[in-house]
Amino acid sequence: MRRRARAQWPVLAALLAVVTLGATLLGVCALLVTRSASLALGVAAGQTEAERTTVTAYASAVGGADTATVTEATRDVLTSALAPFPARTAARASSVLRPLPGREEDARTYLSGVEDLPSRAALTGGRWPAAAGETVVLDSTATLLKLHVGSRVAGLTVVGVARPLPGGGWDRDPLGGAGYDPEFTDTTSMRKFPAYGPLLVGFDDLIAGGSPLSRLEITARPDLAGATPATLATVAAGVRAADSRLTGALGERAQFVRVASELTGTLGAQRHQQDVTEAAVLAVATLGTVLTAVALALAGRLTAGLRAPETALLSALGTSRAQLAVVAVAEAGLIALLAAAVAVPVSALVHSGLSHLPPMAGAGLATGPAATLPQVLAVAAGALALTVVLVLIAIRAEAPHGERGRRELLARSGADVLLVVFAALGWWQLHARGGDTDILQVLAPGLLLIAGAAVALRLVPPALRVADRLARRSDGLPLPLAAFEAARRPQAAAAGLLICLAAATGTFGVAFDSTWHRSQQDQADLAVGTDLAVALTTAPVAGQGAAIAAATGAAVVSPATGRGLAIGQWLGDGDPPRLVATDTTRANELLRGRPPGDEDWAGATRGLAPASPVRGVPLPADGTFSLAVTATGDIPLVATPALLLQDSAGLRTTCTGRPLPADGRRHAITGCLPVAGMQLIAVLVPVDPGPGYFSAGDTSEIWADLRLPGPVGDLGAWTVASARPDAGRVANPALTGTGSTLRMTATAQLGGSSSVTPTLVATAFRAPDAVPVVISQRLADGIGVRAGAELDVLVGDTGVPVEVTGVVPAVPSAPGAAAVLADLDTLTRVLVASGDPGSPVDAWWAGTPARDDVAALHLGPVTTRAAETARLTAGPLNAGLPAVLRLLVPAAVLLLLAGVLLHVTHDLRDRAVEVARLRGLGLTGRQIRTVLLGQHGFVLLPLLAAGALVGALATWIVTPLLVRSETGAAPIPGVAPMWPWAGEGLIILLLVTGCGAAAGIVAAVQARRAGAAQLRVAS
């Protein structure tokens, strides 16, 4: 055995190289799904937005004597739930309402303590409270109560005035950070009274003061840096148990106790996303292993052919088949051992190299070379399994020719059928799967490619016979002889499966990588819906659009809406329908996501926007309005005016005045014009009986004179009407303008059986009867409507009629959701005409931004299309797939070239005598090379073309089923198979060139050696 190894070391080295390559590929994949996967989960957890990892505890009705102990116990529960990670806590609390001295309207106020107050509000004067008895008030409260630094209020000294910062959590303040609510409802007594506040004091002073708390909120933010799967599982279990632990710890000392967090759901989603990536990596690893096994089978077959005379001699000398099998097993075991010994360090080095290249390096997954137990086991198992192929081929070669021929015929007749059946079953599994993955789905890509290669291989002999018939028409000798030899020797296609499969694998790998990246980009585009989106955490204010435009340099900035929508006909599962609205006149510049069909977004949204923009009354910054309302009749009336204003970015904000008695006196309305360039575009005046009065149906003449801080101008485009739906409550509405005064008059019917408040609405635009909308395919299927249908939906508390003008696969920013896309201008017009001037805007969208410097504005979470694409394509949870694809394509090329070189070498060695006879017949060395190259070209080129065709078909058939979203479901939008012609052309050219070079070198050597000596040896 040792002498044979020395004599046949080139053959054994080739076998060792193939086994080592396959084992190395398995080792790298094992490291990707173990070491890199564990690191990826920790990196992803550490990079998760703070809002998705915070854990917040809520408690209400805390007695004054228990505030300190409840606060301490709540902190302990949160920090222990987040162990072993360190956590930073921040608390805020509000006292119960207390009387506000010095106010005649039975006003109330409350104290609030916020631990990180300087990060949630900005001082406009004075300083932060530093001792008990000191307070800071919001600027709106200071204005209404005429407070300043040094004033006394509710027994406290005002030491500062502040304004709330966007994103500071003021939505959880009892008054929402507004500083004043004229009709605040006390949830305990259900009474309504004016409320001012908060009076901001030090959190520790509030707790130590013994004031009962109406609400307590403590937030814990863990530092997840350096997390591992085990520690993440521990913290997830701790957070799940935190709610019951807190309830038990606080007992009767607090009510409505709960713990809320997105942390467990976030960690679960990341684990699932990692499982999806691991399944794809394993599928690629399986494909590489199948390709290696085919290459090894070819090498083993050629080796068995080389050793056939030796085996026959040993059999003649009395060596039994069992003894030959023992020798084969020993030789294969030695090859497996050597291959594993080499593959373990090589795979560690290759994995380390991949981790230092994009996308893994950019995702924070760079690691040094290191061996792990799963990697060693994978390498050892792979090497052992591959060498079993060698043993089976060696034992098969030792069988009698007749018996082997019968087995070959039987196997060959059924193998292709079985491959096709299993491939079809794998495709069906991929097609029918949900979010989980089973073993057949992992094997499916390899089964489909090898089945396609086997079927394509069946077409080679007929193609060679056709080429032979065509070549015979040539007048020369080399070409017909090459075609004749290729067609006459079907064993010349023995390497066909490897060649075809390697070409299919290489082209499929390139196409899969391109398709996967394109799908992730499409998903990111649709998920964000625009280039840059800012989700507002507080109500929008005038001037924000200009600030965003300056910070981003965007070509277009528009307010947007993304909120829930109530549709009576919707009975679908999951989340309720969503409303998405923005400026559709700039649809192509704003909207992102794959447009429907052959249209662009401008075409898909055509007809949603009004024919002309709104032109209101331009007004100067910091101007003041004043309103005087006069009414006839015996019942005192109260009017609560609402002014709708629009800034230069198209944002519409509402300035609502305090309830004013309809006594003819003029009342100022301030703070409505904070920036320049604003326009008044609508005025709403609802009229109700005064407090304590009831009307059984009285009629009153109403005059409302609104004085503007500028001239009224032309009112030709203005209209005045009753708020929809017109229940006959307002008659004879009229609008006139003189100088700087707008006068609205009407006859209002009060009280009676209708609960509708008479509301006079004057607008600088005409509102359509219904809002034209485009709906998603899911919503259309769910409620069974198509274009032209009319629906009634509920936006907030206002009923809005809509008309469906089209159906799209998905609405931008709402992938897979039942969604409605509308124009924001049209929607606002209909809402205002229905008596609802409240702004539906909760986001800003920017198209084609030059930068994303929006965080400093503190408006809310910022999402960019580029960042979302990078997260999906190069994030830590997804980086393993493009990395292993980067390894698969070179492996396919190397295995193909190695197989071609081995096959051509052995084939020409076996035909050395035939080549010598050609020389004896008078053919020159050049003609012999032409014959040999032509023969192999007739075989190799069709096989490479067939492999490329199989790769293309697999791309169109399999890739849409392999690419998944981060949840494991089918991506939205659907996968569009990509065939990158440049990349595919390059790899095909590389394969053709490599195969031609291998065949050419061997043919040249064989032609040079051909001579009479070989004929004498043969004789």
N, C-alpha and C positions, 0 to 999 in steps of 0.2 A: 504493500500500500504506500510506503514511503517512497519507493523508487518510482511508482506510477505518479505520485504527486510531483516529484521533481521533474519527471518527463512531461507532464501535462499541466505545469503550473500556469500557463496563460489561460487555459480553460477554467481551472479552478479559481484563478483570480477574477475572471469575468463573473463566475457564479457568486463569488464572495462579494463583488461590487454590487451586483443586483440585489442580493439579500440585504446588504448593508444600507443601500439606498432606501429600500422599503421600510426597514426597521427604523432608520433615521426619521423618515416621514412620520411614522407612528409615534416616535418619541417626541418629536416637536408638537404634534397634535395633542399628545397627552399632557405636555407642559402647558399648552394653551388652555386646555379645559380644566386644569387643576391649579397650577401655580399662578398663571396669568388671570384665570377666572376669579380666584380668591382675592388677588390684588385688585382686580377691577371692581369687585363689589365694595371693597374698602374705599377706593378712590372715588367711585360714584357716590357713595354715601357722604364722603367728606365734601364733595362738590355740590351736593344738593342745596337748593335755596333754603334759607333759614325758615321761611314760612312753612315749608313742607316737613321740617324736622322739629319744630317747636312743639312743646306739650304745654297746654294751658289748663289751669284749674279754675273753676268758677264756683263761687258761693254767694248766697244772698241771705239777707235778714240775720246778720251777725250781731249779737248783743254787745253792748259797749264793754261789758266786763270780760268778754271772750275774744276781743279782736286780736290781742297779742298772741294768745295761745293758738287760735285758729290759723293765724298767719304763719306761725312757726311750724305747726303740724303740716300745713299744706306744702310748705317748702320742703320739709323732710320727705314727704311722700313723693314729690316730683323728683328730687335729686336721687333718692334711692331707686326709683323706677328707671332712671337713666343710667344707673351704674352698669358697667364699670367706667363709663365715660364721664368726664367732668362736665358740669352744666352751670351756666350762668342764669340766675333768675332775675326777673324784673316784675315788680308788683304795682298795681294801681287799685285804688279803692275810692268809693264815693259814699258820703254819709247819707243818712235819711234827710228828707227835705225839712227845712226849718223856716219859720217866718222871716221875712226880710223887713226889718224896721224901716220906717220912713216912707213906705209906699202905701197908697190908698187902695190899690186894687187887690188886696189880700195876696200879695206876691210871695213867692217862696224862693229859697236859694239852697245851696248844698255845698259842702266841702269836698274837695278831691285831693288825693295825694298820689303823685306819680313819681316812681323812683328815678327814672331816667328822663326827667322832664326836659332838660336842655336839648335832648335829641328829638323831642317831640313838639317843641314850640320854640319860637324865636322872640327874644325880648325886643320891644319897640321903645321901651323906656324903663329906667330903674334897674333893679336887680332881682335875683331869685330869692325866695324866702330862706332865711338862715336860722331863724329861731321861732319858738312858739309865739303865736299872736301875730305873725306876719303872713301876708297873702299876696298872690299875683292874680290879676284878673285878665280875661281875654279882652282884646281891644273892642270887640263888639259890645261886650257887657259894660266896659268903661264908658263907651259913648252913650249908651242908653241910660246908665245910672249917673252920668256926669262925674265919673271918678277919675282921680289922677294920683300920682305918687304922693303919699302922705295923707290921703283921704282915709276915713274910717267907715267900715261897712261890716255889719253883723258882728261887731265886737273885735274886728281885726283891722290891722293897719296895712294899707295898700303900699307895697314896696316896689312893685313893678307891674308893667302892662306888657302882654305878650300876644302874639298871633299864632294860632295852631298851624303846624307844618303838615303838608299833605303826606299821607302815609304814616302819620304819627299815632294811629289807633284811635282817633277822635270819634270814629263811627261807633265806638263802644261807650262813649260818654253819654250820660242820660239825655243831654240836649244835642248830641251829635257834634259838639264843638261849635255850635252856632252861637252860643252865648245867651240866647233868649228864645223862649217859645211862648207866644201869647196865650195858647190854650193847651198847656201841658196837662196830661191826664195822669193822675195819681192812681197807679194800679191797685193800691190798697183800698182807697175810699171811692175810686172811680169819679172823683171830683175833677173839674177843670179849673185851672187858675194860671196866671202868668208865672213863669219860672225864669230866673236869671242864674247864670253860673257857667262853670264852676268857680268857686273861690279856691284857688290852688294854694295848698299848704304843703309843708314837708311831709313825706309819707310817714316817717317815724313819729312826727308830732301828731299826725292824725290818729295813728294807732295808739300812741300813749295818751292821747286826750280822752279816750273812753267814749267817743261818739259812736253810737250804733251805725253800722254800715248797711246801706241798701244793696251794695254789690262789692265783691272782692274778686280780683282777677290776678293770678300769678302765672307768669309765663317762664318756662325753663327752656333754654337753648343749649343742646348738647354739642360738644366738640367731638365730631366723629372721625377726626384724623387718626389714621393708623388702625382703622377698624378691620376686623376679620369676620368671616362668616359666622364663627362661633359667638363673638361678642355682639354682632348684630342680632343674632337669634336671641341672645340673652336680653338685650334691651327691648326688643320687640315684645317678648313675653312680659317684661316688667311694665311696659306701657299699657298692654292689654289688661293687666291686673290693677292698674293704678286707680281706676274709677271706683271699683269696689273697696279698695284699701282706703281711699280718701273718705268715702262715705262712712266706713267703720271708724276711722280715726276722728272725724269731726262729730259724729253722733248727732245729738240734739242741739249742738251749739250753732248750727247753720242750716239753712234750707236750700233746696234746689242745687245740691252739690253735684258737680260732674267734672269729668276730665275729657278734654277733646284734643285730638292730635291727628295729623295726616301721616305721622311717622311710620306707623305699622303698615299702612297701605302703600306708602312710598317704598319701603324696604321690600315688601312683597312684590310690587311691580318691578323693581330692579332685579330681584331674584328670578322672576319669570322671564324678563328680558334676557338675562344671562343664560337661562335655559334654552331660549330660542337660538341664541348665538352658538351655544355649545352643540346643539343639534345640527346646525349648518356646518360647523367645523368637523363634526364626526362624519357627516355625509361626504365632505370633501376628503377626509382621511380614508374612508371606505373606498372611494373612487380611486385614490392613489394606490391603495393596497391591491385592489383588483388589477390595476394596470401593472403593478410590480409582479403579481402572481402570473399574469400572462407573459410578461417578459422573462420571468424565471422558467416558465414552462417551455418557452422557445429555447432558452439556453440549455435547459436540461435535455430536451429532445435532441438538440444538435450534439451535445456531449455524449448522449447515449449512442448516437450514430457514429461518432468518432471512435467510441470504445467497442463497437459491435464486433470487429474481428477479435479483439482481445477477449471479449466475453465468450465468443464462440469457442476460442481455443481453451479457455478455462473450463468450459462445459465439457469439451472433448476429453480433457485430462481428468474428469471425474468430479469437478466442483459442483456441488448441488445448488439448486436455486435458493435454498435457505441460507447457505453460506454466502452466496452472492448478495442476498438481501441484507445479511448482517454487515457485510462490507459497505454496502450503500448507506445503511443507517449510521454506521460509525463515521463515514465520510461526511454525511449531511449534518450529523451532530457537531462535528468539528467546525464545519462551515458556520452553523448557527451560533456556536460559542464565540468564534472569532468575530462574526458580524455583530453580535450583541456587544462584545467588548469594544468594538470600534464605534458602534452607533450611539452608545450612551453618551460619551463625551462629545461626539460630533453633534448629536441632536441638542445637547445643552448649549453648545457654541452657536449653532444655527438659531436656536430660540432666542438666545441673548442678542444675536445680531438683528433678528427681526424686531425685537423689542426696542432696539435703538434706532429703528427706522420709522417713518410715518406709516400708519397712523398711531402705532402703539406708543412711540416716544412722545408724541404730542398729547396722548391721553394719560400720561404719567405712569406708564406700565414698563418703563425701561428697567431691566434687571441684569445682573451679572450671570455668568454661566454657573449652573448648579444642578446636580443630579437629585432627583426625588424618587421615592419608592414607586409611585404610580408610573413614572416615566420608565424606570428600570423594568417593571413588570410588563408594560406595554411593548417595550423593545424586545424583551425576552420572548414574550408570546408571539409577537410578529415574526421574529427570526425563526422561531420553532415552527410556526405554521407555514412559512414560506419554504423551509427546507423539507417539510413533509411532501411538498409538491415534487421536489427532487427525488425523494425516496419512491414515491408512487411511479414516477416516470422510469426510474431505473428498474423497478420490479416489473413494470409493464413491458420494458424493452427485453426482459429476459424470458418472457412468455413465448411459446412456439408461435411461428408466423401465422399458421392457419387460425389458431385460437385467437391471437391478437387481431387478426384481420376481421374475424367475426364480431369481436367486441367493438372494434373501431367502427364497423359499419352500423352496428346497433346504436352505439353512442352518438355517432354523427347524425343518424336519422332522427333521434329524439332530442338532442341537446338544443338545437335551434328552437324547436317548438316549446320546450320548457323555459328557455330564456325569454321568449316572447310572452309566454303566459305569466311568468313572474314579473316581467317588466310592466305588463298591463295591470297586474294586481298592485304593484307599487305605485303606478300612476293613479289608480283608483283611490288608494289610500291617501296619497297626497291631495287629491281632488276633494275627498270627503272629510279630511281631518278638520278638527277644531283647533283649539289653542294648544293641545298636548301633542307629544311626539312619541311614536313607537319605533321599534327596531326596523320594521319594514320600510317606514318612511326614511330612515337613515340610509338603508340599502338601496332605496329606489333610484337615485341618480346613477349609481354604478350599474344596476341591473338594466336600466333603460339604455345607457350608452353601450354596454357590452352586447345587448340584444340587437341594437341597431348596427353595431359593427359586424356581428355574426350574419345578420341578414344581408348587409351590404357585401360581405365577403362571398356570398353565394352568387353575386352578379359578376364576379371577376372572371371565372372561366368562360362564360358566354362572351364577355367583352373581349377576352383575349382571342377567342376563335374568330370573332368578327374582324379584329385587327389583323389576324393572320391572313384572312381572305383578302382584305384590302391591300396588305403589303405585298402579296404575290403579284400584283399588277406592276410593281416597280421593276425597272430594267436592271438595277444593281443587285448585288448579292448580299451585302451586309444587312440591309433592312429586312428583306424577306426571311433571311436566316434567323435574325433576332426575333421576329414575330413568330416564326415557326417554332423556335426553341421555347419561347415563353408559353405558347399554347400547348405544345407537346409535353411540357413538363409541369403538370399541375402542382408538383411538390415545390416549384419555385415560389408558390404563393403560401408556403408554410408559415412564413412570418406575417401573413396578411392580417391576422387578427390583431397582433400587436401594433402593426403600422396603422391600421384603420382606427383602432381604439385610442392609440396615442394621439393621432391627429384630431380625433373627435374630442378627446379630453382637453387637449391644448386649446382648441378653438372654443370649446364650451366654457373653459375656465376664464378666458378673456371676455367672452360675452356675458357670462354670469357676473363677473366683477363689474362690468359696465352697467348691466341691467340693475344690479343691486344698488350701486351708487345713484343711478337715475331715479330709482324708486324711492330711496331715502330722501332725495332732494324734492321729489314730487310731494311726498308726505309732509316734509317741512314747509313747503310752499303753502299747501292747503291748510295745515294746522295753524300757521301764523296768519295767513290770509292776506298779508301785505308785507312790505319790506321791513317795517319797524312798527311795533304796536306798544302803546303805553296803556296799561290797565289802571285806571284811576281808582284810588282808594278813598277819595272824597269827591264831592260834587265839583264839576268843572267850573272854572271862573274865567272871566273875560281876560284875554291877553295870553292865555296858555298856549294857544296855537302859534302866536308869534314867537314865544319863548322856545317852543319845540323846533320851529323852523330855523331859528338862529343857532340852536344847539346842534342840530343835525345837518343843516345845509340841504334839506330835502327839497326836491323839485315841487312836491305837493304835500300839504298837511291838511288832514280833514278830521273833524270829530266823527266818532263812530259809536255804534250801539251794539252790544252783544249781551242779550239777556233772555230769560225765559219768556215763553209766550203761551198763553192759554188758548187752545182751539178745542171747541166742544166735541168735534167729530174725532179727535185723536184718541185712540185706544191702544196705542203701541206700548211695547215694553220699554223699560229703561227711563232715561231722562226725558223730561217734557220737551216739546219743540222749542227751538231757539229763534230769536229774532236778531238778524244782522242788518244793520243799516249804516250807510256811509254816503259819500258824495259820488254817485254813479256817473256824473258828467265827466269825471276823471277816472273811469273804471280801469282803463288799460294802464294807467299810471299808478293806481292804488291797489287793485285787486291782484292777488297771486294765487296760484293753483292752476292745474291743467284746465283750460277752458273746455266747454262742452263741444264735441264734434269738431267741425271746421271753423267755428266761430271764435272770435276773441271775446274778452269780457265786455267790451263796449257793445258788441253786437248782442250778447246774451242779455244785457241790461237795458237795451234800447227801449225807450218808452217809460222807464221808471221815474225819471226826473221831470220836473215841471219844464214847460217850454221856455220860460224866462226866469231869471233870478229875482229875488226880492229886492226892492228899492225902498228903503224906509226913510225916516227923517234923521239926517245926520245931526249928532249932538256932540258938544265938547266934553272933554274929560272933567271929572269931579263936579259936574253940574248937578243941580238939585231940582227935583220935580215938586210940584204942589198940586193937591187935588181938593176940590170942593164939591160935595155931593148934596143935592137938594131933592127932597121928596115930599109929595103931598100925602095927605091922609092923617088919621089920628094915631096910627101905630108908629112908634119910632123905628127907624130902619138903620141898619149897619151895613156898610160896604167895605169889602176887603180887596183893594185894587191889586192887580198883578200886571206889571209892565214886562213885555217880552222885548229883549234887546239882542242885537246881533253885532259881533265884533268883526274885525277885518278877516279873520280866519274862517268865518262862517259859523262860529259857535253861538248858539242861542241860549241866553241865560234869563232867568226870571227874577225880577226884583219885586218882592211882595211887600206891600205896606201893612201897617197895623190896621186892625178893624177901626173904621172911621164912622162916627155918627153922621147920618145924612141930615145935617143941620145947617148946611150952607156955609159953614166955616171952612177956611182953607187950612190944609194940613200938609206939612212938608214930608217928602219921601226922599231920603238921602241914601248915599252909598251905592247908587245904581250904576254909575259911570266911572269905573276905576281906571280905565285906559282910554286913550284917544281912538278915534275911528269907529265909534259905536253908533248904531242906528236904532231908533225905536221902530219896531215892525208890528207890534200888536199891543192892545190894551184890553184887559178883561176887568169887568166890574160886576161881581156877584152881589146881590142884595138880599139880605135876610132880615126878619124882625129882630129887634134888639133883645138882649138878654131878659128873660122873664115875660116876654110877650108872645102871643100866639095869634095868628090870623086865620080866619075861616074862609078866606078867599077875597080879601080886600084888593082893590086896584089902586095903584099909585103911579103918579107921573114922576119920572126920574130925570134929573139934569146932573150930568157929571162933567165938570170943567177941569181939564188937566192942563196945567201950565208947564211948558217945556223950558229947558235952559237954552233954547235956540228957536229960530223961526220955524213954523210948521211947514211952510213951503206948499208944493202942489200935492193935493190929496186925491188926484184923479184916479189913482190905482187902489185907493183904500175902499174897503167895504165894511159895513156894520150889520150885524145880525144877532139873533139869539143863538146861544150855544146849542149845538146838536146833542141829542135829537130834539127838535123844536116841539115842545109839548104845549105850545100856545101860551107860555108864561110871559113872553115878551112880545109886545106889539108896537108897530110904528117906529122901529129903530131908525135913528138918523144921526149923521155925523157932519159937523162943520168945523172949519178951521179959520181962525182969525189971529194974525200976528203970531204969537207964541202959544196960543191956547187952542186945545182940541175940545170941542163940546160934543158930548153924546147925549141923546135924548131918547126916551122910550117910555112905553106904558107897561108896567110890570104887574102881574097878578101874583099875589102873595098867598102862602098857605094853601088851604083847601086839602083835597084828597091827594094831591101830588106831592111827592117829597123832593122834586127837582127844584133846585135853587135858581131863581131867575138870574141869568147871567148875560150881560151885554158884552159882545165881542166885536172889537174894531180891529181890522187887520190891513196890512199893506199888501196883501196878496189874496188871491182866490184859492180856496181849498177845494180839491176834487171831491166828488161824492165817495170815492173809494180809493184806497192806496193800491196802485199796481205793484205786484210782487212777482218774484221768481222763487219757486220752491224747489227743495231737493227731491231727488227721486224717492228717497225713503219716505218722506212726508206724503208725496203724491200717491205712493203705493199704500201707505197706512190709512189714508182717509178716502182713497179711491177717487181722486180728482185729476183733471188734466187742464191744459191751457183753456182759459175762458171761464173757469169756475169762479164763483163768488163765495166768499167765506166771511164769517164774523169772528174776530179774534179779540182777545183781551190783552191790551198793553198796559201793564200796571193795573189800575182800576178802571181804565177807560176802554169802552167797546169801540173797536175800529173795524169798519168794513174793508175788505181787501178783495182785489181781483187778480187771479192768477194769469199772468201773461206768458209764462214759460216754465219748463221743468229742466233742471240741470242735475248732473250726477251728484254733485255735492256743492255746498255753499262755502266760500272762503271763510276760514277760521272756525268752521263747524264740520269737520270731516266725519262722515258716517252718521251725522245727526239728522233728525227731522227738523229742517231749518227753513226759514223764510228770509229772503234777501230783498231789501227795500231801499229806496232812496231816502236819506235822512231829511232832506228838505221837504219832500212830499209827506213823509210821516209826521214831521213836526207841524206842518200846516193842518193836517187833519186832526191831530191831537188838540191843537189850539182852537180849531173850529168846534171841537167837542167840549170846550171849556176846561181843558187840561193844559196849562202853560208850563208844567214841570218839564225840565230837560230830561230826555231819555238817554243822554250821552253818558257813557261810562268808560270811554277809551278814546285815544287819539291814534290815528294811523298816518304813517308817513311813507311816501313813495320815493324811491331812489335816493336814500340819504347818503351824504358823503361821509358821515361819521355817526356815532351813537352816544354822544356825550349828553345823555338825558338824565343820568342818575343824580346829578347835582341838583336837579329841579325838584327832587323828592315828590314826584307825582304818583309813583306806584311802580309795580314791576314792569320792566322793559323786556320785550322779546323781539329779537330780530330774526329774519329769515336766514341770514347767513349763520348766526349762532346756532339756530335749531338744526340747520343742515349739518354743521360741524358736529353737533352733539350726536346726531343719528349716524353719521358716517365715520366719525373719528373719536367718538366718545369711548370711555373705558369699557363699557358693556358691549360695544359692537366692534371694537378694533380687532378682535381675533379673527373674524371672517376674512376681511381683505388681506390680513397677514398670511393666512394659510393658503389663500388663492395665489398670492405672490410666490408661494413655495410650490404649488401644484403644477403650474405651467412649466417652469424649468425642469421639474422632475419628469414630466411627460416628454419633453424634448430630449432629455438625456437618455431616458429609457428607449425611446424610439431610435435614436442614433446608435445606441449600443446594440439593440436588436438587429438593426439593418447591417451593421458592421459584422456582427457574428454570423448572420445568415449569409451574407455575400461571401464572406471568407470561407465558410464551410462548403457552400455551393460550388465555388470556383475550385476549391481543393478537390472536391469529388469529381469535378469535370476536367481535371488537369490533362488527362489523356485525350479527351475530345478537343481541347484547345491545341494540343500538340498535333493532332491529326489535321486540324484546320491549317496549321503552319505547313504541314507536309503537303497539303493540297495547293499550296502556293499563296495563301492569304498573307498579306503583310501584317506587321504588328499593329499598324494603325487600323486596318480593317478588322482585326481580331478584337481590338479595344472597342471599335464601333459595334461589333456584334454583341459583345458582352454588356456594354452599356445600354444598348438598345433593348436587349432582353430584359434587363432589370428595370429599365425605364418603363417598358410596357407593363411591368407588374407594379412598380412602386407608385407611379403617377396616378393610375386609377384608384389605388388604395388610399393615397393621400387625399384625392378629390372626394372619394366616398367618405373618408373620415371627416373632412370638413363639412360635407353635406349632413352627416349624422350629427355633428356638433351644432349645425344651424337648426336642424329640426328639433334637437333637444332643447335648444335655447327657446324656441317658440312654444314647445309643448310643456317642458318641465320647469323652466325658470320662473314663470308666473306663479307656479305652485310652491317653489322653494323659498322665494322671497316673502318674508313675513313682516308684519309690523312689530313694534316693541312689545305689544301685548300677546303676540303669538297668533293673532287673527290675520285674515287677509288684509293687505294694505289698502288704504283709501287715500288717493285714487288707486284704481287697479294698476297692476304692473304692466308696463309697456316694454316688451322684449327689445333689447338693443343689440345690434350687430355692428360693432365699431370697425368699419372697413379698413381703416388705417392699421389698427392693431392686429386684426385678423389677417390682413394681407402680409404684414411683417412676419407673423409667426408661420404662415404657410410658406412664404419665401424662405424662411430659415429652415423649415423642414425639408423643402425640396432641395435647397442648396446643400444641406447636410447629408441627405440621402445620396444625392448625386456625387458629392465629394467622396463619401465612403465607398460607393460602388466604383467610382473612377479610379481611386487609388489602388484598390484591390485588383481591378481589371488590368490596370497598367502593369502591376507587379506580375500577375499571372501571364500576361502576354509576353513579357520580357523573359520569363523563365521557360516558356514553351519551347520544346526542341526535340531532337531525335532521342535524347537520353530518356525522356519520359516515355517515348514509344517503346524503347527497348525494355524499360522497366515493366511496362504493361504486358509486353510479349512474354 
